[in-house]
């Protein structure tokens, strides 16, 4: 039986430690169900992918990866899920569902440094109906605007010297899962000046204007 995704687990026990060597990128636009793949989450440099390391073990070990809340006690995210990303050279992995949460499973294979480059995990934005089924309608509506960040969680189950098993788990820094707001750009403006009495019209054509954008006039 798989350990709960809501449980509290250490990242180190004795000489065995699971750690993140290279953090994921700070922003990764999540994929919607209706669109194609947006690729795997890259690392902070955006030139490669996150890297994890398992110290104190040198045998094949299953790694589970899921998407969790932005901060605090680790729990599966209500609005985002992990998704498998397949590429010609991507690490072999499989999707499983544990407690209604998608978990990507792959292996760390024996090697001198016991590292794994995580190049097979993307982030999927759940449909509103799925979110409501997952966390409840009231909570979904109340949390919608503030739930745009998530963390990648990595965990393994290792055998301790006494023969018992221990879950080790670590979470990444937070990842912004929406498109960042672009810098406003003005393409054309109907006037650069006006009377202090007002009453004139002003037309601005451009892009990346957000709701509530203001135009300031100075003397």
C-alpha positions in Angstrom: 0.0 0.0 0.0 1.3 3.4 -1.0 2.0 6.0 1.8 -0.5 8.9 2.0 0.3 11.9 -0.2 -0.8 14.1 2.7 1.7 12.6 5.2 4.6 14.3 6.8 7.9 12.7 5.9 11.6 13.6 6.4 14.1 14.1 3.6 16.8 12.3 5.6 17.0 9.3 8.0 20.4 8.2 9.3 22.9 8.2 6.4 20.1 8.0 3.7 19.0 11.4 2.2 16.9 12.5 -0.7 17.7 16.0 -1.9 17.2 18.3 -4.8 20.5 19.3 -6.6 18.9 21.5 -9.2 15.6 23.3 -8.6 12.9 23.6 -11.2 12.3 26.8 -13.2 10.4 29.6 -11.4 7.7 29.8 -14.0 6.2 27.0 -16.1 2.9 27.6 -17.9 0.7 24.6 -17.1 -1.0 22.7 -20.0 -4.7 22.6 -20.4 -6.5 19.4 -21.2 -7.6 20.7 -24.6 -4.1 21.7 -25.8 -0.9 19.8 -26.7 2.1 19.2 -24.5 4.0 22.2 -23.2 7.0 20.0 -22.4 8.5 19.0 -19.2 9.3 21.4 -16.4 12.9 22.7 -16.9 15.4 23.6 -14.3 16.2 27.1 -12.9 18.6 27.8 -15.8 16.0 26.6 -18.4 18.8 24.8 -20.1 18.2 21.4 -18.5 15.8 19.7 -16.0 15.6 19.4 -12.2 18.0 16.9 -10.7 17.5 14.9 -7.5 20.0 12.8 -5.6 19.6 9.8 -3.3 22.5 9.4 -0.8 23.2 6.3 1.2 21.6 3.9 -1.2 23.1 2.2 -4.3 20.3 0.0 -5.7 17.3 0.6 -8.1 14.9 2.8 -6.3 11.4 4.0 -7.4 10.9 7.8 -7.3 7.4 9.2 -7.1 6.7 12.8 -8.2 3.5 14.8 -7.8 2.3 18.4 -7.7 1.6 19.9 -4.3 0.4 23.2 -2.8 2.6 26.3 -2.9 3.8 26.4 0.7 3.3 24.9 4.2 2.5 21.3 4.9 2.8 19.3 1.7 -0.5 18.1 0.2 -1.7 17.5 -3.4 -2.6 20.6 -5.3 -6.3 21.3 -5.8 -5.9 22.9 -9.2 -2.8 21.3 -10.8 -1.6 17.7 -11.4 1.5 16.1 -12.7 1.5 14.7 -16.3 3.8 12.4 -18.1 5.8 14.0 -20.9 7.2 11.6 -23.5 10.2 12.5 -25.7 12.7 10.6 -27.8 15.3 10.7 -25.1 13.1 11.2 -22.0 13.5 9.1 -18.9 11.2 6.1 -18.8 8.2 6.7 -16.5 4.6 5.7 -15.8 1.5 7.5 -14.5 -0.4 6.2 -11.5 -3.3 7.6 -9.5 -3.1 7.6 -5.7 -5.9 9.1 -3.7 -7.2 10.8 -6.9 -3.8 12.4 -7.5 -1.6 11.6 -10.6 1.8 10.4 -9.5 4.6 10.0 -12.0 6.9 7.0 -11.2 10.4 6.5 -12.5 13.6 4.9 -11.2 17.0 6.0 -9.9 19.4 3.4 -11.1 22.7 2.4 -9.3 25.5 4.9 -10.1 28.4 6.5 -8.3 26.4 9.7 -7.6 22.8 8.2 -7.6 21.3 11.2 -9.4 18.2 11.4 -11.6 17.4 14.1 -14.2 13.6 14.6 -14.1 12.9 15.3 -17.7 9.5 13.6 -18.0 7.1 15.6 -15.8 4.9 18.4 -16.9 2.1 20.3 -15.1 -1.6 20.0 -16.1 -4.2 22.5 -15.2 -7.4 20.8 -14.1 -10.8 21.8 -15.5 -13.0 23.8 -13.2 -15.5 20.9 -12.9 -12.7 18.5 -11.9 -11.4 21.0 -9.3 -14.9 21.3 -7.8 -15.1 17.5 -7.6 -11.7 17.4 -6.0 -11.9 20.1 -3.3 -15.5 21.2 -3.3 -17.3 24.0 -5.1 -17.1 26.7 -2.4 -13.4 26.1 -1.8 -12.7 26.1 -5.5 -14.3 29.4 -6.1 -12.7 31.0 -3.0 -9.2 29.8 -3.9 -9.2 30.2 -7.7 -7.4 33.5 -8.0 -4.7 32.7 -5.4 -3.8 29.2 -6.6 -1.4 29.9 -9.4 1.8 28.5 -7.8 2.7 24.9 -7.0 5.7 22.7 -5.9 7.1 19.5 -7.3 7.4 16.8 -4.7 9.8 13.9 -4.9 9.7 10.9 -2.7 11.2 7.4 -2.3 10.7 4.5 0.0 13.9 3.1 1.4 14.9 0.2 3.6 16.6 1.1 6.8 19.4 -1.0 8.4 16.9 -2.5 10.9 14.8 -3.9 8.0 11.9 -1.4 8.3 10.9 0.9 5.5 10.9 4.7 5.5 9.4 7.3 3.1 11.8 10.2 2.3 10.3 13.3 0.7 11.4 16.7 -0.4 9.6 19.6 -2.1 10.9 22.1 -4.7 10.7 25.8 -4.5 7.4 27.2 -5.8 6.6 27.4 -9.5 4.3 29.9 -11.1 2.0 27.9 -13.3 0.4 30.8 -15.3 1.7 32.9 -18.1 3.6 35.9 -16.7 2.1 39.3 -17.3 3.9 41.0 -20.2 5.2 44.5 -20.2 2.5 46.9 -21.6 3.4 48.0 -25.1 1.8 51.0 -26.9 1.6 50.6 -30.7 -0.4 53.7 -31.5 -1.8 56.6 -29.5 -4.3 59.2 -30.8 -2.9 62.2 -28.9 0.1 63.1 -26.7 -1.4 66.1 -25.1 -4.8 67.6 -24.1 -6.6 70.4 -22.4 -6.7 70.6 -18.6 -10.5 71.1 -18.9 -10.8 67.6 -20.2 -13.7 66.5 -22.4 -11.4 65.0 -25.1 -11.1 61.3 -26.2 -7.9 59.3 -26.2 -7.4 56.0 -28.0 -4.5 53.7 -27.3 -3.7 50.6 -29.4 -1.2 48.1 -28.0 -0.9 44.8 -26.1 -0.4 43.4 -22.6 -2.8 45.9 -21.1 -4.4 44.4 -18.0 -7.8 45.2 -16.4 -7.6 48.5 -14.5 -4.7 50.0 -16.5 -4.6 53.7 -15.9 -3.3 56.6 -18.0 -1.7 59.5 -16.2 -1.6 63.0 -17.5 1.1 65.4 -16.3 1.5 69.1 -16.7 
